[in-house]
Amino acid sequence: MKTVISILLSMLIFIIVSVGIIGVSEIKNEQAEVRSVWGKMLREMAADGYLADSVVSHYSDYLKAQGYEQDFPYFQASHTNSNNRAIRPQHGKVATSDNIVRLSIEVEPKPFIKAIKFLRDGQPNFIFSDTRISEYLPIEGDQP
């Protein structure tokens, strides 16, 4: 009887350790995927001075195709309208506050990963946020 209990406890420990290792590996993979999307979008946003609807649509569709379904928007951006672009300073003509773009992403992972991430980090969602200097330069005469 003691041998059977010992074998069962060994198997249980093996299963728990295996699930933990697989779970952490999957968290890292999904987190890298979300971070990659966020980084690409932030570069595009900095280049254009705003976050274009077509970029949001493309990356939202990509995330949905990867299995990330959620009820709230994936992205929060400081500039979402082409008429309200962030502008990189030109010869001291633009205030520093007008040349910054901010992009945040919040993605709800798949259920298994969400549970493990919550147990590990206390936060179930992948959240990334950063501020970058706009690289957009207006055509002469367009902006002040």
PyRosetta script that sets phi, psi and omega in degrees:
from pyrosetta import init, pose_from_sequence

init()
pose = pose_from_sequence("MKTVISILLSMLIFIIVSVGIIGVSEIKNEQAEVRSVWGKMLREMAADGYLADSVVSHYSDYLKAQGYEQDFPYFQASHTNSNNRAIRPQHGKVATSDNIVRLSIEVEPKPFIKAIKFLRDGQPNFIFSDTRISEYLPIEGDQP")
pose.set_psi(1, -40.7)
pose.set_omega(1, -179.8)
pose.set_phi(2, -64.6)
pose.set_psi(2, -34.0)
pose.set_omega(2, 179.7)
pose.set_phi(3, -66.8)
pose.set_psi(3, -41.6)
pose.set_omega(3, 179.7)
pose.set_phi(4, -64.4)
pose.set_psi(4, -44.5)
pose.set_omega(4, 178.7)
pose.set_phi(5, -63.3)
pose.set_psi(5, -42.1)
pose.set_omega(5, 178.8)
pose.set_phi(6, -62.1)
pose.set_psi(6, -42.7)
pose.set_omega(6, 178.7)
pose.set_phi(7, -65.3)
pose.set_psi(7, -44.0)
pose.set_omega(7, 179.5)
pose.set_phi(8, -63.4)
pose.set_psi(8, -41.7)
pose.set_omega(8, 177.4)
pose.set_phi(9, -65.1)
pose.set_psi(9, -40.6)
pose.set_omega(9, 177.2)
pose.set_phi(10, -62.1)
pose.set_psi(10, -43.0)
pose.set_omega(10, 178.9)
pose.set_phi(11, -65.8)
pose.set_psi(11, -40.4)
pose.set_omega(11, 178.8)
pose.set_phi(12, -63.1)
pose.set_psi(12, -44.9)
pose.set_omega(12, 178.0)
pose.set_phi(13, -63.0)
pose.set_psi(13, -42.1)
pose.set_omega(13, 178.6)
pose.set_phi(14, -61.2)
pose.set_psi(14, -43.7)
pose.set_omega(14, -179.9)
pose.set_phi(15, -65.2)
pose.set_psi(15, -44.2)
pose.set_omega(15, -179.9)
pose.set_phi(16, -62.8)
pose.set_psi(16, -44.8)
pose.set_omega(16, 179.0)
pose.set_phi(17, -64.6)
pose.set_psi(17, -42.3)
pose.set_omega(17, 179.8)
pose.set_phi(18, -63.2)
pose.set_psi(18, -45.2)
pose.set_omega(18, 178.9)
pose.set_phi(19, -63.4)
pose.set_psi(19, -39.9)
pose.set_omega(19, 178.0)
pose.set_phi(20, -63.1)
pose.set_psi(20, -44.8)
pose.set_omega(20, 179.8)
pose.set_phi(21, -65.3)
pose.set_psi(21, -45.0)
pose.set_omega(21, 178.6)
pose.set_phi(22, -63.8)
pose.set_psi(22, -42.7)
pose.set_omega(22, -179.6)
pose.set_phi(23, -61.8)
pose.set_psi(23, -45.6)
pose.set_omega(23, 179.5)
pose.set_phi(24, -64.6)
pose.set_psi(24, -39.3)
pose.set_omega(24, 177.9)
pose.set_phi(25, -63.1)
pose.set_psi(25, -43.3)
pose.set_omega(25, 178.8)
pose.set_phi(26, -66.7)
pose.set_psi(26, -38.1)
pose.set_omega(26, 176.8)
pose.set_phi(27, -59.6)
pose.set_psi(27, -46.4)
pose.set_omega(27, -179.2)
pose.set_phi(28, -62.9)
pose.set_psi(28, -40.0)
pose.set_omega(28, 178.5)
pose.set_phi(29, -64.3)
pose.set_psi(29, -48.7)
pose.set_omega(29, -179.4)
pose.set_phi(30, -65.7)
pose.set_psi(30, -40.1)
pose.set_omega(30, 179.4)
pose.set_phi(31, -63.5)
pose.set_psi(31, -40.8)
pose.set_omega(31, 178.2)
pose.set_phi(32, -65.0)
pose.set_psi(32, -37.6)
pose.set_omega(32, 178.7)
pose.set_phi(33, -64.9)
pose.set_psi(33, -46.0)
pose.set_omega(33, 179.8)
pose.set_phi(34, -66.6)
pose.set_psi(34, -42.3)
pose.set_omega(34, 179.1)
pose.set_phi(35, -63.1)
pose.set_psi(35, -36.2)
pose.set_omega(35, 178.4)
pose.set_phi(36, -63.9)
pose.set_psi(36, -45.3)
pose.set_omega(36, 177.7)
pose.set_phi(37, -61.2)
pose.set_psi(37, -46.4)
pose.set_omega(37, -179.8)
pose.set_phi(38, -60.8)
pose.set_psi(38, -43.7)
pose.set_omega(38, -179.9)
pose.set_phi(39, -63.4)
pose.set_psi(39, -42.0)
pose.set_omega(39, 178.1)
pose.set_phi(40, -63.5)
pose.set_psi(40, -43.1)
pose.set_omega(40, -179.7)
pose.set_phi(41, -65.9)
pose.set_psi(41, -40.2)
pose.set_omega(41, 179.9)
pose.set_phi(42, -64.5)
pose.set_psi(42, -38.9)
pose.set_omega(42, 176.6)
pose.set_phi(43, -64.3)
pose.set_psi(43, -43.6)
pose.set_omega(43, 178.6)
pose.set_phi(44, -64.4)
pose.set_psi(44, -39.6)
pose.set_omega(44, -179.8)
pose.set_phi(45, -65.7)
pose.set_psi(45, -42.1)
pose.set_omega(45, 179.2)
pose.set_phi(46, -65.0)
pose.set_psi(46, -37.4)
pose.set_omega(46, -179.2)
pose.set_phi(47, -68.3)
pose.set_psi(47, -38.2)
pose.set_omega(47, -177.6)
pose.set_phi(48, -91.0)
pose.set_psi(48, -19.8)
pose.set_omega(48, -177.8)
pose.set_phi(49, 86.1)
pose.set_psi(49, -0.3)
pose.set_omega(49, 176.9)
pose.set_phi(50, -161.2)
pose.set_psi(50, 169.0)
pose.set_omega(50, 178.9)
pose.set_phi(51, -99.7)
pose.set_psi(51, 108.9)
pose.set_omega(51, -177.4)
pose.set_phi(52, -70.8)
pose.set_psi(52, 145.1)
pose.set_omega(52, 177.6)
pose.set_phi(53, -59.1)
pose.set_psi(53, -35.8)
pose.set_omega(53, -179.3)
pose.set_phi(54, -65.9)
pose.set_psi(54, -35.4)
pose.set_omega(54, 178.1)
pose.set_phi(55, -68.7)
pose.set_psi(55, -44.4)
pose.set_omega(55, 178.0)
pose.set_phi(56, -60.0)
pose.set_psi(56, -45.7)
pose.set_omega(56, -179.4)
pose.set_phi(57, -61.8)
pose.set_psi(57, -45.7)
pose.set_omega(57, -179.0)
pose.set_phi(58, -60.1)
pose.set_psi(58, -51.0)
pose.set_omega(58, -176.7)
pose.set_phi(59, -73.7)
pose.set_psi(59, -30.2)
pose.set_omega(59, 174.2)
pose.set_phi(60, -64.7)
pose.set_psi(60, -43.6)
pose.set_omega(60, 177.4)
pose.set_phi(61, -62.9)
pose.set_psi(61, -39.7)
pose.set_omega(61, 178.4)
pose.set_phi(62, -61.2)
pose.set_psi(62, -47.4)
pose.set_omega(62, -179.7)
pose.set_phi(63, -63.5)
pose.set_psi(63, -39.6)
pose.set_omega(63, 177.5)
pose.set_phi(64, -63.8)
pose.set_psi(64, -39.5)
pose.set_omega(64, 178.8)
pose.set_phi(65, -65.2)
pose.set_psi(65, -28.0)
pose.set_omega(65, 178.7)
pose.set_phi(66, -81.8)
pose.set_psi(66, -4.5)
pose.set_omega(66, 176.2)
pose.set_phi(67, 101.4)
pose.set_psi(67, 11.0)
pose.set_omega(67, 179.2)
pose.set_phi(68, -94.1)
pose.set_psi(68, 95.7)
pose.set_omega(68, 178.7)
pose.set_phi(69, -105.3)
pose.set_psi(69, 133.1)
pose.set_omega(69, 177.6)
pose.set_phi(70, -153.2)
pose.set_psi(70, 161.8)
pose.set_omega(70, -176.4)
pose.set_phi(71, -89.9)
pose.set_psi(71, -9.8)
pose.set_omega(71, -177.9)
pose.set_phi(72, -116.3)
pose.set_psi(72, 159.7)
pose.set_omega(72, -177.6)
pose.set_phi(73, -63.0)
pose.set_psi(73, 146.4)
pose.set_omega(73, 177.9)
pose.set_phi(74, -72.5)
pose.set_psi(74, -35.6)
pose.set_omega(74, -167.3)
pose.set_phi(75, -120.9)
pose.set_psi(75, 143.6)
pose.set_omega(75, 171.7)
pose.set_phi(76, -128.0)
pose.set_psi(76, 121.4)
pose.set_omega(76, -176.1)
pose.set_phi(77, -125.7)
pose.set_psi(77, 151.2)
pose.set_omega(77, -179.7)
pose.set_phi(78, -74.9)
pose.set_psi(78, -33.0)
pose.set_omega(78, -178.2)
pose.set_phi(79, -127.7)
pose.set_psi(79, 112.4)
pose.set_omega(79, -177.8)
pose.set_phi(80, -118.3)
pose.set_psi(80, 7.0)
pose.set_omega(80, -176.8)
pose.set_phi(81, -128.0)
pose.set_psi(81, 133.2)
pose.set_omega(81, -178.4)
pose.set_phi(82, -65.1)
pose.set_psi(82, -21.0)
pose.set_omega(82, 177.5)
pose.set_phi(83, -80.7)
pose.set_psi(83, -9.3)
pose.set_omega(83, -178.1)
pose.set_phi(84, -125.4)
pose.set_psi(84, 56.1)
pose.set_omega(84, -177.4)
pose.set_phi(85, -77.3)
pose.set_psi(85, 150.3)
pose.set_omega(85, 166.9)
pose.set_phi(86, -77.1)
pose.set_psi(86, 143.9)
pose.set_omega(86, -174.8)
pose.set_phi(87, -124.3)
pose.set_psi(87, 127.5)
pose.set_omega(87, 175.6)
pose.set_phi(88, -68.1)
pose.set_psi(88, 138.9)
pose.set_omega(88, -177.7)
pose.set_phi(89, -56.8)
pose.set_psi(89, 138.6)
pose.set_omega(89, 175.5)
pose.set_phi(90, -120.4)
pose.set_psi(90, 109.4)
pose.set_omega(90, 175.2)
pose.set_phi(91, 49.8)
pose.set_psi(91, 39.3)
pose.set_omega(91, 176.7)
pose.set_phi(92, 74.5)
pose.set_psi(92, 13.4)
pose.set_omega(92, -177.7)
pose.set_phi(93, -84.7)
pose.set_psi(93, -19.0)
pose.set_omega(93, -173.8)
pose.set_phi(94, -114.9)
pose.set_psi(94, 133.4)
pose.set_omega(94, 178.6)
pose.set_phi(95, -64.5)
pose.set_psi(95, 145.6)
pose.set_omega(95, -178.7)
pose.set_phi(96, -56.6)
pose.set_psi(96, -37.0)
pose.set_omega(96, -178.7)
pose.set_phi(97, -67.2)
pose.set_psi(97, -18.4)
pose.set_omega(97, -179.6)
pose.set_phi(98, -90.4)
pose.set_psi(98, 0.8)
pose.set_omega(98, -177.3)
pose.set_phi(99, -114.2)
pose.set_psi(99, 18.6)
pose.set_omega(99, -177.7)
pose.set_phi(100, -109.4)
pose.set_psi(100, 137.1)
pose.set_omega(100, 170.4)
pose.set_phi(101, -117.6)
pose.set_psi(101, 141.3)
pose.set_omega(101, 178.6)
pose.set_phi(102, -123.0)
pose.set_psi(102, 136.8)
pose.set_omega(102, 177.3)
pose.set_phi(103, -138.9)
pose.set_psi(103, 128.9)
pose.set_omega(103, 175.4)
pose.set_phi(104, -120.5)
pose.set_psi(104, 145.1)
pose.set_omega(104, 175.8)
pose.set_phi(105, -130.3)
pose.set_psi(105, 137.4)
pose.set_omega(105, 174.4)
pose.set_phi(106, -134.2)
pose.set_psi(106, 118.4)
pose.set_omega(106, -177.3)
pose.set_phi(107, -125.1)
pose.set_psi(107, 131.8)
pose.set_omega(107, 177.8)
pose.set_phi(108, -86.5)
pose.set_psi(108, 116.1)
pose.set_omega(108, -178.0)
pose.set_phi(109, -70.5)
pose.set_psi(109, 174.4)
pose.set_omega(109, 177.2)
pose.set_phi(110, -63.2)
pose.set_psi(110, 153.3)
pose.set_omega(110, -170.2)
pose.set_phi(111, -51.5)
pose.set_psi(111, -47.0)
pose.set_omega(111, -179.1)
pose.set_phi(112, -62.4)
pose.set_psi(112, -45.3)
pose.set_omega(112, -179.6)
pose.set_phi(113, -67.0)
pose.set_psi(113, -38.3)
pose.set_omega(113, 179.3)
pose.set_phi(114, -59.7)
pose.set_psi(114, -43.6)
pose.set_omega(114, -179.8)
pose.set_phi(115, -65.6)
pose.set_psi(115, -45.6)
pose.set_omega(115, -179.3)
pose.set_phi(116, -66.8)
pose.set_psi(116, -40.7)
pose.set_omega(116, 179.7)
pose.set_phi(117, -64.6)
pose.set_psi(117, -38.7)
pose.set_omega(117, 178.0)
pose.set_phi(118, -64.1)
pose.set_psi(118, -42.3)
pose.set_omega(118, 178.8)
pose.set_phi(119, -66.4)
pose.set_psi(119, -35.3)
pose.set_omega(119, -177.9)
pose.set_phi(120, -79.6)
pose.set_psi(120, -45.6)
pose.set_omega(120, -171.5)
pose.set_phi(121, -110.4)
pose.set_psi(121, -15.7)
pose.set_omega(121, -174.9)
pose.set_phi(122, 80.7)
pose.set_psi(122, 2.2)
pose.set_omega(122, 179.7)
pose.set_phi(123, -133.2)
pose.set_psi(123, 118.9)
pose.set_omega(123, -175.8)
pose.set_phi(124, -77.1)
pose.set_psi(124, -24.3)
pose.set_omega(124, -174.0)
pose.set_phi(125, -97.5)
pose.set_psi(125, 156.0)
pose.set_omega(125, 171.4)
pose.set_phi(126, -85.1)
pose.set_psi(126, 123.7)
pose.set_omega(126, -179.3)
pose.set_phi(127, -130.6)
pose.set_psi(127, 125.5)
pose.set_omega(127, 175.3)
pose.set_phi(128, -131.8)
pose.set_psi(128, 141.0)
pose.set_omega(128, 180.0)
pose.set_phi(129, -150.4)
pose.set_psi(129, 140.9)
pose.set_omega(129, 178.4)
pose.set_phi(130, -159.4)
pose.set_psi(130, 163.0)
pose.set_omega(130, 177.6)
pose.set_phi(131, -119.4)
pose.set_psi(131, 139.4)
pose.set_omega(131, -179.7)
pose.set_phi(132, -138.7)
pose.set_psi(132, 151.9)
pose.set_omega(132, 176.0)
pose.set_phi(133, -74.8)
pose.set_psi(133, 133.3)
pose.set_omega(133, 179.0)
pose.set_phi(134, -66.5)
pose.set_psi(134, 141.2)
pose.set_omega(134, 177.2)
pose.set_phi(135, -103.4)
pose.set_psi(135, 1.6)
pose.set_omega(135, -177.9)
pose.set_phi(136, -72.7)
pose.set_psi(136, 129.0)
pose.set_omega(136, 174.2)
pose.set_phi(137, -116.9)
pose.set_psi(137, 121.3)
pose.set_omega(137, -179.2)
pose.set_phi(138, -69.0)
pose.set_psi(138, 154.6)
pose.set_omega(138, 174.7)
pose.set_phi(139, -69.9)
pose.set_psi(139, 144.4)
pose.set_omega(139, -178.9)
pose.set_phi(140, -48.6)
pose.set_psi(140, 129.4)
pose.set_omega(140, 176.7)
pose.set_phi(141, 92.5)
pose.set_psi(141, -14.8)
pose.set_omega(141, -179.5)
pose.set_phi(142, -74.5)
pose.set_psi(142, -45.3)
pose.set_omega(142, -173.5)
pose.set_phi(143, -124.3)
pose.set_psi(143, 166.2)
pose.set_omega(143, 179.4)
pose.set_phi(144, -62.7)
pose.dump_pdb("model.pdb")
